[in-house]
Amino acid sequence: MDAATGQSSGKIVVSGVSRVFGDPDKGFKALGPVELSVGRGEFLCVVGPSGCGKSTLLRMFAGLDRPSVGTIAIGHDNVARPMTAMIFQQESVFPWLTVEENAAYGLKATRTWKGAESQERVDYFLEKTGLSSFRKFRPDQLSGGMKQRLSIARAFATNPEILLMDEPFAALDEQNKLLMQQELASLWEEFRSTVIFITHGLDEAVLLGDRVVVMSSAPGRIIHSMSIDLPRPRHASEIRRMPAFARYTSELWDILGHEVLEARRQENRRIQGRAQ
């Protein structure tokens, strides 16, 4: 296995991808070159300093942005299933729809609604995320954690081949974050979609991921790939007590810490440059 790519082929194959904002020659190079392969059914966590291009890469997987250079190949194994669903850090539920209508939105927007069969699927994921009793509520009647559970229910209801998650629990308090991590892990164990999960939390990455890749400071590159050999299903209270958990998080910080300091130095130079 290659240390940077993780696997030689997979569900997603990124080859020589760079992203430049502005002028191709003089613009800001946010990302690249990136080489990466993500396996089918893999739960991949991505960590890196702020501004390294993690979200930009995720947006490319979703088709919301395009590389300036390089290619991204994504295998679509079942045309009856949506290719991707995305969960953002910010609230992304529709305030004018009920909980039930929000959960069904993805199925209806992708024209994969199948009447009673789809309604059963929506009901199932509302139950799995603890929202069945709130199906007629509006989002303004929900807590932040409930809104994120609703986003997860909506994403899983569409049965995507790839689930893209951009720091989805960052805004939650620690208790709700732990609950959401456990619920996500349980759902993934059941359905095994390919997951790309961006996080700043090394403990979160180790708890959830089959593999964690580390990105450098901007322009972001994959500088390390670490397979996480911890038993599944994973229960946070048990996993966090294992010596291997502490070892993984410590090794990741040894690699990432230098990049975080470099990102800080880059930001300081930009601020000083603007002040002159």
Buried (B, 14 or more C-beta within 10 A) or exposed (E): EEEBBBBEEBBBBBBEBBBBEEEEEEEEBBBBBBBBBBBBBBBBBBBBBEBBBBBBBBBBBBEEBEBBBBEBEBBEEEEEBBBBBBBBBEBBBBEEBBBBBBBBBBBEEBEBBEEEEBBEBBBBBBEBBBBBEBBEBBBEEBEEBBBBBBBBBBBBBBBBBBBBBBBBBBBBEEEBBBBBBBBBBBBBEEEEBBBBBBBBBBBBBBBBBBBBBBBBBBBBBBBBBBEBEBEEEBEBEEBBEBEEBEEBBEBBBEBBEBBBEBBEEBBEEEEEEEEE
